[in-house]
């Protein structure tokens, strides 16, 4: 495609290292794995060498030419006569070709060199008449003479590492011409291991097959991994080097991802070690024994494409049968389901297929759909998974039709309750109407009571979730506690209701301001082997704990997500059925930056999060939309923020109340319409108050306090004061107390809260209060000096210039001495800092007093303070910024 360009990125430093070695020394050996760009680097370096100064001669060693003496040199000119004289003749020929220029010999793939050629190369490096640029691979045996090139320090060895994550992103953006979603960058990075050639080929293949698509201004990988056919030659040796047993072993790993070595030995005896020597498999020691997997993430897709259906069927059936014979622990449901489907004739367990589908649903709804559609005698739970997969794939109407049909045909009362509950949850998600879904569930509870106590738990667990998503956390907590009180000690084994209620309880407690209880509840879920093993509850609880941490001290790390869809949080570790690792969740990455007032940096992760939440169940779309709009407004882009609200407005389905008016208020503030901003923040705070969300209410009121006093909501200070005792989140409380101190011009209060926020790693928030403390009403001199010192330190951390408080009547040195004295430093400390004597400091101070018409340090501090009050210098946010 025209937009795909071959571009080498992130290698500028390497090019410079090689150039330096070639132009100032004898040359370099470029060592790296296959695909790390050795040839491209050689071309870049030779292109930058002056043709007037260097005569470049290139040759390449090959595996086929290795038996031929002096094979690489024979490509350039005949090497005849006594072999002992060959090095001298080769050297002379290169010098002759260079004429008056410096000869540079480039030898690629030196690992394939024959011994005479390698010895000649070492001789050339030793005498230094010819500059050398040599490439070799790290994964193949290299002749001793080539190794001696760097071992004996004749040439500089330059290792070519794989790309890191940032370099992979730069490569993809350079090729595609537009930004790439961070989760897609992570996906390609994990698949390729940072190998530049593999990443390049995968990007080209993704665009050609439609798996790389551009949506909402970002490139995304959609669907399962697919590799171009020509990559097979990079990974698999010639067909005649693989025996039928080798192929069986590769097929077994391809259908399983990883296997115990005992199991694979029964299917393909003695093949693992040989395939490990070929670089195709790797073995890993674990607590459960030795596990066998592919040596490279792309190998599974490559091998899967090469295995015939007949071999796949036979090997999968053998794995199923061998597992029965060996006994012991069964493989996980995802692996077992893969075997059963691939085996075809093997008996397929409906329970295994349904459980496997449920596990892969959050990151691979396509795979979940295939698994559940293969389920014989589909149960009500399997039907729910089928409907959920259809919703995630964008076919919500079909999902509801499936549920309606299954409800009408299910003869089990418990099954009908389960399906009707799923219908209510789908109504909540698809129609964005949690109130109607709550009404449906209340009506269904009467029917559930006639079925079984477990059916009532299912309905109540779903109702608790619907109430939470409908911004009614107090009611959600009451319903969730009711279920948990009836089912003590059941953990995740108590069906879907118990883990769902534990999630609801954790989040609801945080929203209600009871963050200490919420943190304890969430930690208990993750510590429970049952609750922590299930990805959905563990991931959502981890997200809630991260949110709590952000509110308490601002330093909580973001939760993780899968790099495929990224809509749901998940616990750390690999993704079921894949070798992919979980990555940072863009939604809370952006929110954390938003809370730190890093608005420009918050925009991209929140834009990505909104795109992720625009499909499927879209559980956090309202949060993503509002947070993105606020970040854009804070970054000075109110028109872009308004477009976000117009396209994806926050609606009734949201965990946090008041998102819409809060975002609208932020946009108004960014436009300078502080009166409308005050009304928006007031409406948001009222919505949070009505929902009982004191933590959220306090945030909105804090934002309102940053507006000019004339635009404050009625009774603002009293409302903030009323919230404070009910919120346990330290960061939220410190920010609110800081705004109260700012309203009162309370220097001591400002300094106290600025110090607290600085200790929490929130320098922007702290700097705003510290600088306000330098302009507050005069108080204790030590408070003023501490405020000046803190503001200066925070400005340094933020990379901002120091405020200019200098007096034009003083010299530069007198201003320097006066500033330090006004900050409270004693004479000896000032002398040490300025590297002068104490007597010189006192002389400067005497002249300062005389010029300013004052007589003491106390008056000097007051004079410096008065100029700070007059607005000399700049605040890190500016007096006209009302977004914190």
Secondary structure as UniProt FT lines:
FT   TURN            2..3
FT   HELIX           12..24
FT   STRAND          27..32
FT   TURN            34..35
FT   HELIX           38..48
FT   TURN            51..53
FT   STRAND          54..60
FT   TURN            64..67
FT   TURN            69..70
FT   HELIX           71..74
FT   TURN            75..76
FT   HELIX           83..85
FT   HELIX           86..98
FT   TURN            99..100
FT   STRAND          102..108
FT   HELIX           110..112
FT   HELIX           115..127
FT   STRAND          131..137
FT   TURN            138..139
FT   HELIX           144..151
FT   TURN            152..153
FT   STRAND          156..160
FT   HELIX           165..176
FT   HELIX           182..192
FT   TURN            193..194
FT   HELIX           196..209
FT   STRAND          212..215
FT   TURN            216..217
FT   STRAND          218..221
FT   HELIX           229..231
FT   HELIX           232..235
FT   HELIX           239..241
FT   HELIX           244..254
FT   TURN            255..256
FT   STRAND          258..260
FT   HELIX           261..267
FT   TURN            269..270
FT   HELIX           272..277
FT   TURN            278..279
FT   STRAND          281..286
FT   TURN            287..288
FT   STRAND          289..294
FT   TURN            297..298
FT   HELIX           299..306
FT   HELIX           309..326
FT   HELIX           333..343
FT   HELIX           350..360
FT   TURN            361..363
FT   HELIX           365..373
FT   HELIX           380..392
FT   TURN            393..394
FT   HELIX           396..409
FT   HELIX           413..430
FT   HELIX           434..451
FT   HELIX           453..469
FT   HELIX           473..486
FT   TURN            487..489
FT   HELIX           491..494
FT   HELIX           496..511
FT   TURN            512..513
FT   HELIX           515..527
FT   HELIX           529..533
FT   HELIX           535..552
FT   STRAND          560..561
FT   STRAND          569..570
FT   TURN            576..577
FT   STRAND          583..584
FT   HELIX           586..595
FT   TURN            596..597
FT   HELIX           599..612
FT   TURN            613..614
FT   TURN            616..617
FT   TURN            619..620
FT   HELIX           621..634
FT   TURN            635..636
FT   HELIX           638..647
FT   TURN            657..658
FT   HELIX           659..670
FT   TURN            671..672
FT   HELIX           674..690
FT   TURN            691..692
FT   HELIX           694..705
FT   HELIX           709..711
FT   TURN            714..715
FT   HELIX           716..724
FT   TURN            725..726
FT   HELIX           730..744
FT   HELIX           747..759
FT   TURN            760..761
FT   HELIX           763..775
FT   HELIX           781..798
FT   TURN            808..809
FT   HELIX           812..822
FT   TURN            823..824
FT   HELIX           827..834
FT   HELIX           838..852
FT   HELIX           857..869
FT   TURN            870..871
FT   TURN            879..880
//
